[in-house]
Amino acid sequence: MGKFFRIEDMLLFEDEHYIVINKPPFLSSLDERFDVDRKVSVLSLVRDYHKGAQLCHRLDKETSGALVIAKHPEAYRHMAIQFEHREVKKEYHAVAEGVHAFENRVVNLPIFPKPQKGIVRIDWAQGKPAITVFNTLRNYRDYTLVQCFPVTGRLHQIRIHLASIGAPIVCDETYGGHWLYLSQLKPRYNLKKDSEELPVIQRFALHAHKITFQNMDATLVEVEAPYPKDFAVLLKHLEHWNS
């Protein structure tokens, strides 16, 4: 499995302190304990690429986009302080269900992890503060391309915050989204005989589009991650069939 993923193919930025990659979907940030296949993760791949490298933050396995890696402990500490002080600016793009006119829409809802692994809920009693700002980038007939700025960094924050305001992410069944098929978009769609239609995108439609941080010499680093093929194809279909 590992041969399909190469750090060299993901590189967006590299200097003596940091690496920024465009993480593909379906690649875990960290090794998964219960992975029955050979363990392949960003961490294992990047440590083969640069000994001692350490991830500065994580992305969900299905989420694609910009991920920062420190090459040495001092760089990791420098980045950790920026995250702690909320000085790292992250911009995500998501395709949400419904038509929404978000203009600096602030969602301030506390998030608490459920007992089930990897699921969260809005919980005013036990949840930790979580803030996300949303803007509409493009409206389609039934969907919206949303720009997301997470101020805090809680688990599944963007996903549950969008769901909480009636805009679940396409294909995010965990938080109220639905699978999207081309037959729903394209008139007179014909499926080949004896074949099963697959979703237009086979993961929730969330991409870490841009990240901005301060380098060790105080210069600002801004890195933009191009859409992966599946996300770009989804937008192409929406533009063509759902405008």
N, C-alpha and C positions, 0 to 999 in steps of 0.2 A: 504493500500500500504506500509506503514512504516514497517510492520512486516517482509518484505523481506530484509530489510537493517538493519544491526546491526554493530555499531562501533567495537564491540568486534571481529567481523569476518574480519574486515579490518585492524586491527592493525599490523603495521610493526615495530614500535619503540615507546617507551614511557618512559619518566622519569618525574621528578618533574616540568620540564619547558615546554616540547614539546611532542606532539603526532604526529606521521607520519602514515598516513593510505594509503592503496592501494584502491583508489576510484574506485568503479565499474562504468562501462558505464551506461548512462541513469539516473544518480543521480546528481541533480543540486548541485553546491557548496553552493549557497544561496537560500533562499526562493524565489519562482517565484510568482510575484504579481498576474498573471492571471491564475494560476494553478487551474483548476476546481476541481481537486481531493484534498484530504487532503494534506496540504503542508508537503512535506518531502524533506529535503536537508541535506547536510553534516553539515551545521551550526546547524540546529535544533536537529539533532541526537547527535552531539558531545556535545551540551549544556545539553542534558539529561544525557550524560555520565560524563561530567565534567562541573560544573557550572562556567560560566564566560569565557569559552573557546572562542578563536577568530581565524578565518582563517587568515593565513599569506599571502596567495595568492589564486588564483582560478584556476580551470580547467573547460573547456567547459563541458557542460552536457554529451556529447557523448565521451569525452576524458576520458580514464581510467588512473590510475597510482598514483604516489607518491604526496601526498598533506600534507603540514606541518600546524599544528595547535598549537597555543600558549596557555598555560594554565593560564597565568596571564599577566597583562599589561606590566610588565617589560620585559618579554620574547618576547612579541609582538613588543615592541619598538626595542629591540635588533635585531630581525629578520628584521624589517622594514629598519633599517639602513644598514644592509647587502644587502638587495634588492636594496636600493637606490644607494649603491656603487658598485653594480653588482658583489658582492662577493659570491652570492649563485650560485652554478653550477647546472644546470638542463640538463638532457639528455633525449631526447625523441626518440622513435622508430616509424617509419611510413612505411607503405607499399605504394610505389608510382607506378604509371603506367609507363611502359617503362623500358628499360635497361640503367642504368646510372653508370658511373665510377667516383663518387664524391670522391675527396681526399682533405679534408680541403677546400671545395668549399665555399667561402664567398659570401653571398648574402646581399647586402647593398642597400635596397630599402625602401623609406619612406612610411608609412602606414597612411591612413586617413579613419575614419569611414564614411560610406555612410549614407545619411539621413534615409534609411530603417534601422530598428532596427537590430543590430548585424551583419551587413555586412561591409566589409572594401574594400578599393581599394588602389592600388599604386598611389601616388599623389606627384609629385615633388614640387608642389607649396604650398600645404597645409599640406602634410603629416609630421608625426613625424619620426625621425630617427629610423630605425629598422635594426638589423643585426642578421643573422643566419649563422651558419657554418654547412655544411653537409658532411657526409662520407658514402660511400657505405659499408654496412655490409655483404650483400649477394645478388647476382644476380640470378634471375630465368630467364626463357625463355622470359617472357613478363613483368616482374615486378621486383622491387628492394626493398629490406629492407634497409631503410636509417636511419642512426644515425644523430640526429639533436641537435645542441647546440644553443639555443636562447641566444644571448648576451643581447638583450633588451627583454622586456616583453609586446609587443603590442598585442592587440586583434587579434586572428586568424593569428598570425605572421608566424608560421611554415607552415600553410596551404596555405596562399597566396604566400609566398616566394617559396615554392616548385612548385606551379602552374606557377609562373612567369618564372621558368627555364625549363618548359616543363615536369615537373614530378608531376602532381596533385596526391593527395592521393586517393587511392582506395575508392570508394563510397562517395567521397566528391563532390556531385553535385554542391554545392554552388560555388566551385572554379575549375570546369572543370573536376572533377573525374567522373567515371562511376560505376554503380553497377556491382558487379562481381558474376557470377553464376557458380555453379559447372559444368553445362552443357558446359560452355566455356572452362573448363579445362580438363574434363574427357571424353575420347573418348567413343563413343557408350553409352552415358548417357541416361538412361531410366527414365522418370518421371512417377510416378504412375498415373493411369487413374483418371481423374476428380480432380487432385490436382494441385495447383499452386506452381511453383518453387520460393523459397525464396533466396535472396542473401546469399552468404557464410558468410558475416558479414553484420549486419544491421545498420551500422554506419560508419563514416569515420575511417579509420584504423590508429589511432594515440594513442600512449601510453606513458605516462610520466614514463620512465623506471628507472631513478635514480635521486636522489637529494643529494647535499652535502652542508653543512652549518656549521657555528661555533656555538657551544653551549655556554651557559652563562659562563662556566668556561674556555672558549677558546679552548676546545677540538673539534676536527673535527668529525662531524657526517655524515656518508655516508650511505644512505638507498637505497636499490634496490627493486623495485616493480615487482614481477613476472607477466608475461602476464596473463590477464584474459582469460577465456575459449574461447571466440569468436576469440580473436586475435591469440591465440595458434592454434586453429583449422584452421584459414586462412593460417597460415604459414605451417602447416602440409599438407594441400591440395596443396599449391604451391610447397612444397618440393617433394611431391609424383607425381603430375601431370604436373608441369610446370618447372621441372629442366632441 
